[in-house]
Amino acid sequence: MQHTIEYAQCTDDMRSTKTIEAKATGAFNRQFELIFVGAGYEPAGSAMRYVKQCYRVASYDPAFNHRSSIAFSNRADAVQHFKKHTTPITEITA
C-alpha cells in the first residue's frame, strides 16, 4: 500500500471515514468534536495520504476561524482529552 496517491487514483471505497461521536463547547466558546477516523486515504494538499484508524479531538475557534486537531490511537485517551477541554470549571483552588 502506498502512503500517498493522486486524487484520480482514490476511489470512494479507499477513502477514510469520519464519524462524529460527541460535540461540546469549551472555554471561550471554542467548539470541540470527538471523531472516530477509519483507516483510508484523506486529502493532503495536492494528493491523498493514507491514515491509520484513530480517534481525533478537533477544536474550532470561531473568533479566529481556526481549526486544529490531535489524533489518538485509542478511544480512552481521546475521551480524556475531550473531557479535559469541555467539562465546565466548577471550582478553582489556590
PLY file of the C-alpha trace (Angstrom):
ply
format ascii 1.0
element vertex 94
property float x
property float y
property float z
element edge 93
property int vertex1
property int vertex2
end_header
0.00 0.00 0.00
1.30 3.43 -0.94
1.36 6.19 1.66
0.31 8.84 -0.88
-1.62 8.62 -4.15
-3.12 11.07 -6.63
-6.75 12.15 -6.27
-7.71 10.36 -9.50
-6.39 7.04 -8.14
-8.54 7.20 -4.99
-11.94 5.54 -5.26
-14.70 6.11 -2.70
-14.12 2.75 -1.01
-10.45 3.71 -0.39
-11.30 6.92 1.49
-11.10 7.34 5.24
-14.44 7.58 7.02
-15.16 10.01 9.83
-17.89 9.68 12.46
-18.54 12.46 14.98
-19.16 10.73 18.32
-19.60 13.82 20.51
-19.76 17.63 20.31
-19.36 20.13 23.14
-18.45 23.75 23.82
-15.32 24.57 25.79
-13.89 27.78 27.20
-14.21 30.98 25.14
-16.95 29.41 23.02
-14.48 27.02 21.34
-16.27 24.07 19.76
-14.89 20.52 20.25
-15.65 17.25 18.48
-14.65 13.68 19.30
-14.25 11.96 15.93
-13.66 8.31 15.00
-11.49 8.09 11.86
-11.50 4.87 9.87
-8.37 3.77 8.03
-8.06 5.02 4.45
-6.96 7.94 2.29
-7.75 11.58 3.03
-6.84 14.85 1.24
-3.39 16.26 1.94
-2.57 19.21 -0.27
-2.37 18.09 -3.89
-2.51 14.34 -3.12
-4.21 11.79 -0.86
-2.38 10.35 2.16
-3.10 7.09 3.95
-4.10 7.37 7.62
-4.49 4.57 10.15
-7.63 4.16 12.22
-7.62 6.63 15.12
-9.69 8.99 17.24
-9.33 12.75 16.86
-10.29 15.59 19.13
-10.88 18.59 16.90
-11.36 22.17 18.10
-12.80 25.15 16.27
-12.17 28.72 17.40
-14.94 30.90 15.95
-13.19 34.14 16.95
-10.21 33.40 14.70
-11.84 30.92 12.29
-9.18 28.38 13.25
-9.38 24.56 13.32
-6.91 22.13 14.86
-6.96 18.51 15.96
-4.92 15.89 17.75
-5.02 12.16 16.98
-5.05 9.31 19.49
-4.54 5.61 18.87
-7.13 4.60 21.47
-10.55 5.93 22.40
-9.92 6.23 26.17
-7.12 8.77 25.69
-9.21 10.73 23.19
-12.21 10.86 25.53
-10.00 12.01 28.42
-8.58 14.85 26.27
-12.08 15.78 25.03
-13.48 15.93 28.58
-10.47 17.92 29.82
-11.42 20.74 27.44
-15.22 20.52 27.61
-16.03 19.83 31.27
-17.16 23.10 32.91
-14.90 24.51 35.64
-16.86 24.41 38.88
-14.12 25.28 41.35
-10.70 26.91 41.37
-8.46 26.11 44.30
-5.45 28.21 45.25
0 1
1 2
2 3
3 4
4 5
5 6
6 7
7 8
8 9
9 10
10 11
11 12
12 13
13 14
14 15
15 16
16 17
17 18
18 19
19 20
20 21
21 22
22 23
23 24
24 25
25 26
26 27
27 28
28 29
29 30
30 31
31 32
32 33
33 34
34 35
35 36
36 37
37 38
38 39
39 40
40 41
41 42
42 43
43 44
44 45
45 46
46 47
47 48
48 49
49 50
50 51
51 52
52 53
53 54
54 55
55 56
56 57
57 58
58 59
59 60
60 61
61 62
62 63
63 64
64 65
65 66
66 67
67 68
68 69
69 70
70 71
71 72
72 73
73 74
74 75
75 76
76 77
77 78
78 79
79 80
80 81
81 82
82 83
83 84
84 85
85 86
86 87
87 88
88 89
89 90
90 91
91 92
92 93
